[in-house]
Amino acid sequence: MKKLLIIEDEAALQDALQKTFTAEGYEVSQAFDGEEGIKLAKEKIPDMILLDLILPKKHGFEVLQDIKADDSLKNIPVLVLTNLEESTEVMKAIELGARGYLIKANYALKEVLAKVKDILG
């Protein structure tokens, strides 16, 4: 069973993502802020992380940097799922090691699921 960590502060979206991925057979862990996200990543060592950028306590870019700087976490693919549409934000996320960047408003849950399946192979 593939383990997924969702770091997202919007409860409704977190709930929808959790239901979607659990129904597909994923084991889902949830964090509602950046600090909790890093803590859970270290505890659970997920197969993949879905990461929002605008988060309480620690910005998503900082979370991404911390994950990529940690030897036990650096190979985990991170998919950024956010509402920030600026190309500079996209480039920064990719430069920091994100495997993909999805703008929430532009993707349905099934498309997010397809992207995760694609990255995990």
Chimera marker file (.cmm) of the C-alpha trace (Angstrom):
<marker_set name="trace">
<marker id="1" x="0.000" y="0.000" z="0.000" r="1" g="1" b="0" radius="0.5"/>
<marker id="2" x="1.403" y="3.389" z="-1.013" r="1" g="1" b="0" radius="0.5"/>
<marker id="3" x="1.649" y="5.997" z="1.744" r="1" g="1" b="0" radius="0.5"/>
<marker id="4" x="0.701" y="9.567" z="0.984" r="1" g="1" b="0" radius="0.5"/>
<marker id="5" x="1.222" y="12.646" z="3.153" r="1" g="1" b="0" radius="0.5"/>
<marker id="6" x="-1.037" y="15.617" z="2.451" r="1" g="1" b="0" radius="0.5"/>
<marker id="7" x="0.169" y="18.938" z="3.867" r="1" g="1" b="0" radius="0.5"/>
<marker id="8" x="-2.769" y="21.293" z="3.376" r="1" g="1" b="0" radius="0.5"/>
<marker id="9" x="-4.428" y="23.773" z="5.765" r="1" g="1" b="0" radius="0.5"/>
<marker id="10" x="-7.808" y="23.936" z="4.007" r="1" g="1" b="0" radius="0.5"/>
<marker id="11" x="-9.941" y="21.401" z="5.869" r="1" g="1" b="0" radius="0.5"/>
<marker id="12" x="-12.488" y="20.883" z="3.058" r="1" g="1" b="0" radius="0.5"/>
<marker id="13" x="-9.804" y="20.166" z="0.456" r="1" g="1" b="0" radius="0.5"/>
<marker id="14" x="-7.818" y="18.032" z="2.905" r="1" g="1" b="0" radius="0.5"/>
<marker id="15" x="-10.972" y="15.978" z="3.536" r="1" g="1" b="0" radius="0.5"/>
<marker id="16" x="-11.766" y="15.608" z="-0.183" r="1" g="1" b="0" radius="0.5"/>
<marker id="17" x="-8.188" y="14.541" z="-1.007" r="1" g="1" b="0" radius="0.5"/>
<marker id="18" x="-8.125" y="12.104" z="1.911" r="1" g="1" b="0" radius="0.5"/>
<marker id="19" x="-11.401" y="10.459" z="0.792" r="1" g="1" b="0" radius="0.5"/>
<marker id="20" x="-10.280" y="10.283" z="-2.848" r="1" g="1" b="0" radius="0.5"/>
<marker id="21" x="-6.919" y="8.661" z="-2.090" r="1" g="1" b="0" radius="0.5"/>
<marker id="22" x="-8.213" y="6.325" z="0.653" r="1" g="1" b="0" radius="0.5"/>
<marker id="23" x="-10.859" y="5.040" z="-1.775" r="1" g="1" b="0" radius="0.5"/>
<marker id="24" x="-8.022" y="4.250" z="-4.212" r="1" g="1" b="0" radius="0.5"/>
<marker id="25" x="-6.201" y="2.201" z="-1.593" r="1" g="1" b="0" radius="0.5"/>
<marker id="26" x="-3.636" y="4.738" z="-0.373" r="1" g="1" b="0" radius="0.5"/>
<marker id="27" x="-2.695" y="5.101" z="3.286" r="1" g="1" b="0" radius="0.5"/>
<marker id="28" x="-3.147" y="8.828" z="3.921" r="1" g="1" b="0" radius="0.5"/>
<marker id="29" x="-1.545" y="10.963" z="6.632" r="1" g="1" b="0" radius="0.5"/>
<marker id="30" x="-2.648" y="14.565" z="7.071" r="1" g="1" b="0" radius="0.5"/>
<marker id="31" x="-0.885" y="17.688" z="8.302" r="1" g="1" b="0" radius="0.5"/>
<marker id="32" x="-2.544" y="21.094" z="8.555" r="1" g="1" b="0" radius="0.5"/>
<marker id="33" x="0.627" y="23.200" z="8.871" r="1" g="1" b="0" radius="0.5"/>
<marker id="34" x="4.217" y="23.117" z="7.671" r="1" g="1" b="0" radius="0.5"/>
<marker id="35" x="5.828" y="22.139" z="10.975" r="1" g="1" b="0" radius="0.5"/>
<marker id="36" x="3.434" y="19.228" z="11.485" r="1" g="1" b="0" radius="0.5"/>
<marker id="37" x="4.056" y="18.215" z="7.869" r="1" g="1" b="0" radius="0.5"/>
<marker id="38" x="7.807" y="17.852" z="8.381" r="1" g="1" b="0" radius="0.5"/>
<marker id="39" x="7.279" y="15.968" z="11.656" r="1" g="1" b="0" radius="0.5"/>
<marker id="40" x="4.866" y="13.528" z="9.979" r="1" g="1" b="0" radius="0.5"/>
<marker id="41" x="7.150" y="13.093" z="6.952" r="1" g="1" b="0" radius="0.5"/>
<marker id="42" x="9.951" y="11.967" z="9.298" r="1" g="1" b="0" radius="0.5"/>
<marker id="43" x="7.630" y="9.640" z="11.241" r="1" g="1" b="0" radius="0.5"/>
<marker id="44" x="5.785" y="8.051" z="8.314" r="1" g="1" b="0" radius="0.5"/>
<marker id="45" x="8.358" y="8.232" z="5.462" r="1" g="1" b="0" radius="0.5"/>
<marker id="46" x="5.571" y="8.458" z="2.846" r="1" g="1" b="0" radius="0.5"/>
<marker id="47" x="5.936" y="7.359" z="-0.781" r="1" g="1" b="0" radius="0.5"/>
<marker id="48" x="4.799" y="10.820" z="-1.856" r="1" g="1" b="0" radius="0.5"/>
<marker id="49" x="3.918" y="14.222" z="-0.404" r="1" g="1" b="0" radius="0.5"/>
<marker id="50" x="1.188" y="16.590" z="-1.631" r="1" g="1" b="0" radius="0.5"/>
<marker id="51" x="2.214" y="20.055" z="-0.469" r="1" g="1" b="0" radius="0.5"/>
<marker id="52" x="0.362" y="23.352" z="-0.321" r="1" g="1" b="0" radius="0.5"/>
<marker id="53" x="2.580" y="26.462" z="-0.289" r="1" g="1" b="0" radius="0.5"/>
<marker id="54" x="0.527" y="28.899" z="1.794" r="1" g="1" b="0" radius="0.5"/>
<marker id="55" x="0.611" y="27.181" z="5.186" r="1" g="1" b="0" radius="0.5"/>
<marker id="56" x="0.542" y="28.240" z="8.833" r="1" g="1" b="0" radius="0.5"/>
<marker id="57" x="3.761" y="28.023" z="10.925" r="1" g="1" b="0" radius="0.5"/>
<marker id="58" x="6.079" y="27.197" z="8.003" r="1" g="1" b="0" radius="0.5"/>
<marker id="59" x="5.725" y="28.181" z="4.319" r="1" g="1" b="0" radius="0.5"/>
<marker id="60" x="5.575" y="25.376" z="1.763" r="1" g="1" b="0" radius="0.5"/>
<marker id="61" x="8.870" y="26.463" z="0.191" r="1" g="1" b="0" radius="0.5"/>
<marker id="62" x="10.570" y="26.067" z="3.593" r="1" g="1" b="0" radius="0.5"/>
<marker id="63" x="8.933" y="22.652" z="4.031" r="1" g="1" b="0" radius="0.5"/>
<marker id="64" x="10.191" y="21.620" z="0.577" r="1" g="1" b="0" radius="0.5"/>
<marker id="65" x="13.727" y="22.851" z="1.398" r="1" g="1" b="0" radius="0.5"/>
<marker id="66" x="13.711" y="20.959" z="4.715" r="1" g="1" b="0" radius="0.5"/>
<marker id="67" x="12.506" y="17.755" z="3.049" r="1" g="1" b="0" radius="0.5"/>
<marker id="68" x="15.125" y="17.940" z="0.299" r="1" g="1" b="0" radius="0.5"/>
<marker id="69" x="17.889" y="18.702" z="2.850" r="1" g="1" b="0" radius="0.5"/>
<marker id="70" x="17.030" y="15.601" z="4.928" r="1" g="1" b="0" radius="0.5"/>
<marker id="71" x="18.766" y="12.408" z="3.768" r="1" g="1" b="0" radius="0.5"/>
<marker id="72" x="15.882" y="10.202" z="4.916" r="1" g="1" b="0" radius="0.5"/>
<marker id="73" x="13.296" y="12.300" z="3.030" r="1" g="1" b="0" radius="0.5"/>
<marker id="74" x="15.081" y="13.834" z="0.019" r="1" g="1" b="0" radius="0.5"/>
<marker id="75" x="14.072" y="11.103" z="-2.467" r="1" g="1" b="0" radius="0.5"/>
<marker id="76" x="10.338" y="11.345" z="-1.700" r="1" g="1" b="0" radius="0.5"/>
<marker id="77" x="8.541" y="12.947" z="-4.657" r="1" g="1" b="0" radius="0.5"/>
<marker id="78" x="6.726" y="16.149" z="-3.705" r="1" g="1" b="0" radius="0.5"/>
<marker id="79" x="3.762" y="17.410" z="-5.729" r="1" g="1" b="0" radius="0.5"/>
<marker id="80" x="2.932" y="21.052" z="-5.040" r="1" g="1" b="0" radius="0.5"/>
<marker id="81" x="-0.804" y="21.743" z="-4.978" r="1" g="1" b="0" radius="0.5"/>
<marker id="82" x="-1.491" y="25.454" z="-4.513" r="1" g="1" b="0" radius="0.5"/>
<marker id="83" x="-3.327" y="28.524" z="-5.740" r="1" g="1" b="0" radius="0.5"/>
<marker id="84" x="-0.126" y="30.481" z="-6.440" r="1" g="1" b="0" radius="0.5"/>
<marker id="85" x="-0.038" y="30.846" z="-10.220" r="1" g="1" b="0" radius="0.5"/>
<marker id="86" x="3.031" y="33.059" z="-10.736" r="1" g="1" b="0" radius="0.5"/>
<marker id="87" x="5.623" y="31.470" z="-13.011" r="1" g="1" b="0" radius="0.5"/>
<marker id="88" x="8.315" y="32.535" z="-10.518" r="1" g="1" b="0" radius="0.5"/>
<marker id="89" x="6.585" y="30.443" z="-7.822" r="1" g="1" b="0" radius="0.5"/>
<marker id="90" x="6.392" y="27.455" z="-10.193" r="1" g="1" b="0" radius="0.5"/>
<marker id="91" x="10.079" y="27.783" z="-11.097" r="1" g="1" b="0" radius="0.5"/>
<marker id="92" x="11.117" y="28.127" z="-7.447" r="1" g="1" b="0" radius="0.5"/>
<marker id="93" x="9.181" y="24.974" z="-6.478" r="1" g="1" b="0" radius="0.5"/>
<marker id="94" x="10.754" y="22.975" z="-9.324" r="1" g="1" b="0" radius="0.5"/>
<marker id="95" x="14.228" y="24.345" z="-8.488" r="1" g="1" b="0" radius="0.5"/>
<marker id="96" x="13.730" y="23.298" z="-4.860" r="1" g="1" b="0" radius="0.5"/>
<marker id="97" x="12.980" y="19.764" z="-6.034" r="1" g="1" b="0" radius="0.5"/>
<marker id="98" x="9.204" y="19.478" z="-6.516" r="1" g="1" b="0" radius="0.5"/>
<marker id="99" x="8.245" y="16.808" z="-9.073" r="1" g="1" b="0" radius="0.5"/>
<marker id="100" x="5.170" y="18.711" z="-10.208" r="1" g="1" b="0" radius="0.5"/>
<marker id="101" x="3.128" y="21.853" z="-9.627" r="1" g="1" b="0" radius="0.5"/>
<marker id="102" x="-0.657" y="21.889" z="-9.834" r="1" g="1" b="0" radius="0.5"/>
<marker id="103" x="-2.836" y="24.969" z="-9.409" r="1" g="1" b="0" radius="0.5"/>
<marker id="104" x="-5.819" y="23.905" z="-7.295" r="1" g="1" b="0" radius="0.5"/>
<marker id="105" x="-8.417" y="25.842" z="-9.265" r="1" g="1" b="0" radius="0.5"/>
<marker id="106" x="-7.339" y="24.184" z="-12.535" r="1" g="1" b="0" radius="0.5"/>
<marker id="107" x="-7.482" y="20.530" z="-11.486" r="1" g="1" b="0" radius="0.5"/>
<marker id="108" x="-10.271" y="18.161" z="-10.495" r="1" g="1" b="0" radius="0.5"/>
<marker id="109" x="-9.571" y="15.565" z="-7.785" r="1" g="1" b="0" radius="0.5"/>
<marker id="110" x="-9.410" y="12.763" z="-10.369" r="1" g="1" b="0" radius="0.5"/>
<marker id="111" x="-6.707" y="14.688" z="-12.253" r="1" g="1" b="0" radius="0.5"/>
<marker id="112" x="-4.680" y="15.101" z="-9.049" r="1" g="1" b="0" radius="0.5"/>
<marker id="113" x="-5.091" y="11.361" z="-8.466" r="1" g="1" b="0" radius="0.5"/>
<marker id="114" x="-3.922" y="10.605" z="-12.023" r="1" g="1" b="0" radius="0.5"/>
<marker id="115" x="-0.842" y="12.816" z="-11.535" r="1" g="1" b="0" radius="0.5"/>
<marker id="116" x="0.054" y="11.042" z="-8.267" r="1" g="1" b="0" radius="0.5"/>
<marker id="117" x="-0.350" y="7.619" z="-9.924" r="1" g="1" b="0" radius="0.5"/>
<marker id="118" x="1.809" y="8.804" z="-12.813" r="1" g="1" b="0" radius="0.5"/>
<marker id="119" x="4.625" y="9.985" z="-10.535" r="1" g="1" b="0" radius="0.5"/>
<marker id="120" x="4.501" y="6.883" z="-8.349" r="1" g="1" b="0" radius="0.5"/>
<marker id="121" x="4.443" y="4.632" z="-11.415" r="1" g="1" b="0" radius="0.5"/>
<link id1="1" id2="2" r="1" g="1" b="0" radius="0.2"/>
<link id1="2" id2="3" r="1" g="1" b="0" radius="0.2"/>
<link id1="3" id2="4" r="1" g="1" b="0" radius="0.2"/>
<link id1="4" id2="5" r="1" g="1" b="0" radius="0.2"/>
<link id1="5" id2="6" r="1" g="1" b="0" radius="0.2"/>
<link id1="6" id2="7" r="1" g="1" b="0" radius="0.2"/>
<link id1="7" id2="8" r="1" g="1" b="0" radius="0.2"/>
<link id1="8" id2="9" r="1" g="1" b="0" radius="0.2"/>
<link id1="9" id2="10" r="1" g="1" b="0" radius="0.2"/>
<link id1="10" id2="11" r="1" g="1" b="0" radius="0.2"/>
<link id1="11" id2="12" r="1" g="1" b="0" radius="0.2"/>
<link id1="12" id2="13" r="1" g="1" b="0" radius="0.2"/>
<link id1="13" id2="14" r="1" g="1" b="0" radius="0.2"/>
<link id1="14" id2="15" r="1" g="1" b="0" radius="0.2"/>
<link id1="15" id2="16" r="1" g="1" b="0" radius="0.2"/>
<link id1="16" id2="17" r="1" g="1" b="0" radius="0.2"/>
<link id1="17" id2="18" r="1" g="1" b="0" radius="0.2"/>
<link id1="18" id2="19" r="1" g="1" b="0" radius="0.2"/>
<link id1="19" id2="20" r="1" g="1" b="0" radius="0.2"/>
<link id1="20" id2="21" r="1" g="1" b="0" radius="0.2"/>
<link id1="21" id2="22" r="1" g="1" b="0" radius="0.2"/>
<link id1="22" id2="23" r="1" g="1" b="0" radius="0.2"/>
<link id1="23" id2="24" r="1" g="1" b="0" radius="0.2"/>
<link id1="24" id2="25" r="1" g="1" b="0" radius="0.2"/>
<link id1="25" id2="26" r="1" g="1" b="0" radius="0.2"/>
<link id1="26" id2="27" r="1" g="1" b="0" radius="0.2"/>
<link id1="27" id2="28" r="1" g="1" b="0" radius="0.2"/>
<link id1="28" id2="29" r="1" g="1" b="0" radius="0.2"/>
<link id1="29" id2="30" r="1" g="1" b="0" radius="0.2"/>
<link id1="30" id2="31" r="1" g="1" b="0" radius="0.2"/>
<link id1="31" id2="32" r="1" g="1" b="0" radius="0.2"/>
<link id1="32" id2="33" r="1" g="1" b="0" radius="0.2"/>
<link id1="33" id2="34" r="1" g="1" b="0" radius="0.2"/>
<link id1="34" id2="35" r="1" g="1" b="0" radius="0.2"/>
<link id1="35" id2="36" r="1" g="1" b="0" radius="0.2"/>
<link id1="36" id2="37" r="1" g="1" b="0" radius="0.2"/>
<link id1="37" id2="38" r="1" g="1" b="0" radius="0.2"/>
<link id1="38" id2="39" r="1" g="1" b="0" radius="0.2"/>
<link id1="39" id2="40" r="1" g="1" b="0" radius="0.2"/>
<link id1="40" id2="41" r="1" g="1" b="0" radius="0.2"/>
<link id1="41" id2="42" r="1" g="1" b="0" radius="0.2"/>
<link id1="42" id2="43" r="1" g="1" b="0" radius="0.2"/>
<link id1="43" id2="44" r="1" g="1" b="0" radius="0.2"/>
<link id1="44" id2="45" r="1" g="1" b="0" radius="0.2"/>
<link id1="45" id2="46" r="1" g="1" b="0" radius="0.2"/>
<link id1="46" id2="47" r="1" g="1" b="0" radius="0.2"/>
<link id1="47" id2="48" r="1" g="1" b="0" radius="0.2"/>
<link id1="48" id2="49" r="1" g="1" b="0" radius="0.2"/>
<link id1="49" id2="50" r="1" g="1" b="0" radius="0.2"/>
<link id1="50" id2="51" r="1" g="1" b="0" radius="0.2"/>
<link id1="51" id2="52" r="1" g="1" b="0" radius="0.2"/>
<link id1="52" id2="53" r="1" g="1" b="0" radius="0.2"/>
<link id1="53" id2="54" r="1" g="1" b="0" radius="0.2"/>
<link id1="54" id2="55" r="1" g="1" b="0" radius="0.2"/>
<link id1="55" id2="56" r="1" g="1" b="0" radius="0.2"/>
<link id1="56" id2="57" r="1" g="1" b="0" radius="0.2"/>
<link id1="57" id2="58" r="1" g="1" b="0" radius="0.2"/>
<link id1="58" id2="59" r="1" g="1" b="0" radius="0.2"/>
<link id1="59" id2="60" r="1" g="1" b="0" radius="0.2"/>
<link id1="60" id2="61" r="1" g="1" b="0" radius="0.2"/>
<link id1="61" id2="62" r="1" g="1" b="0" radius="0.2"/>
<link id1="62" id2="63" r="1" g="1" b="0" radius="0.2"/>
<link id1="63" id2="64" r="1" g="1" b="0" radius="0.2"/>
<link id1="64" id2="65" r="1" g="1" b="0" radius="0.2"/>
<link id1="65" id2="66" r="1" g="1" b="0" radius="0.2"/>
<link id1="66" id2="67" r="1" g="1" b="0" radius="0.2"/>
<link id1="67" id2="68" r="1" g="1" b="0" radius="0.2"/>
<link id1="68" id2="69" r="1" g="1" b="0" radius="0.2"/>
<link id1="69" id2="70" r="1" g="1" b="0" radius="0.2"/>
<link id1="70" id2="71" r="1" g="1" b="0" radius="0.2"/>
<link id1="71" id2="72" r="1" g="1" b="0" radius="0.2"/>
<link id1="72" id2="73" r="1" g="1" b="0" radius="0.2"/>
<link id1="73" id2="74" r="1" g="1" b="0" radius="0.2"/>
<link id1="74" id2="75" r="1" g="1" b="0" radius="0.2"/>
<link id1="75" id2="76" r="1" g="1" b="0" radius="0.2"/>
<link id1="76" id2="77" r="1" g="1" b="0" radius="0.2"/>
<link id1="77" id2="78" r="1" g="1" b="0" radius="0.2"/>
<link id1="78" id2="79" r="1" g="1" b="0" radius="0.2"/>
<link id1="79" id2="80" r="1" g="1" b="0" radius="0.2"/>
<link id1="80" id2="81" r="1" g="1" b="0" radius="0.2"/>
<link id1="81" id2="82" r="1" g="1" b="0" radius="0.2"/>
<link id1="82" id2="83" r="1" g="1" b="0" radius="0.2"/>
<link id1="83" id2="84" r="1" g="1" b="0" radius="0.2"/>
<link id1="84" id2="85" r="1" g="1" b="0" radius="0.2"/>
<link id1="85" id2="86" r="1" g="1" b="0" radius="0.2"/>
<link id1="86" id2="87" r="1" g="1" b="0" radius="0.2"/>
<link id1="87" id2="88" r="1" g="1" b="0" radius="0.2"/>
<link id1="88" id2="89" r="1" g="1" b="0" radius="0.2"/>
<link id1="89" id2="90" r="1" g="1" b="0" radius="0.2"/>
<link id1="90" id2="91" r="1" g="1" b="0" radius="0.2"/>
<link id1="91" id2="92" r="1" g="1" b="0" radius="0.2"/>
<link id1="92" id2="93" r="1" g="1" b="0" radius="0.2"/>
<link id1="93" id2="94" r="1" g="1" b="0" radius="0.2"/>
<link id1="94" id2="95" r="1" g="1" b="0" radius="0.2"/>
<link id1="95" id2="96" r="1" g="1" b="0" radius="0.2"/>
<link id1="96" id2="97" r="1" g="1" b="0" radius="0.2"/>
<link id1="97" id2="98" r="1" g="1" b="0" radius="0.2"/>
<link id1="98" id2="99" r="1" g="1" b="0" radius="0.2"/>
<link id1="99" id2="100" r="1" g="1" b="0" radius="0.2"/>
<link id1="100" id2="101" r="1" g="1" b="0" radius="0.2"/>
<link id1="101" id2="102" r="1" g="1" b="0" radius="0.2"/>
<link id1="102" id2="103" r="1" g="1" b="0" radius="0.2"/>
<link id1="103" id2="104" r="1" g="1" b="0" radius="0.2"/>
<link id1="104" id2="105" r="1" g="1" b="0" radius="0.2"/>
<link id1="105" id2="106" r="1" g="1" b="0" radius="0.2"/>
<link id1="106" id2="107" r="1" g="1" b="0" radius="0.2"/>
<link id1="107" id2="108" r="1" g="1" b="0" radius="0.2"/>
<link id1="108" id2="109" r="1" g="1" b="0" radius="0.2"/>
<link id1="109" id2="110" r="1" g="1" b="0" radius="0.2"/>
<link id1="110" id2="111" r="1" g="1" b="0" radius="0.2"/>
<link id1="111" id2="112" r="1" g="1" b="0" radius="0.2"/>
<link id1="112" id2="113" r="1" g="1" b="0" radius="0.2"/>
<link id1="113" id2="114" r="1" g="1" b="0" radius="0.2"/>
<link id1="114" id2="115" r="1" g="1" b="0" radius="0.2"/>
<link id1="115" id2="116" r="1" g="1" b="0" radius="0.2"/>
<link id1="116" id2="117" r="1" g="1" b="0" radius="0.2"/>
<link id1="117" id2="118" r="1" g="1" b="0" radius="0.2"/>
<link id1="118" id2="119" r="1" g="1" b="0" radius="0.2"/>
<link id1="119" id2="120" r="1" g="1" b="0" radius="0.2"/>
<link id1="120" id2="121" r="1" g="1" b="0" radius="0.2"/>
</marker_set>
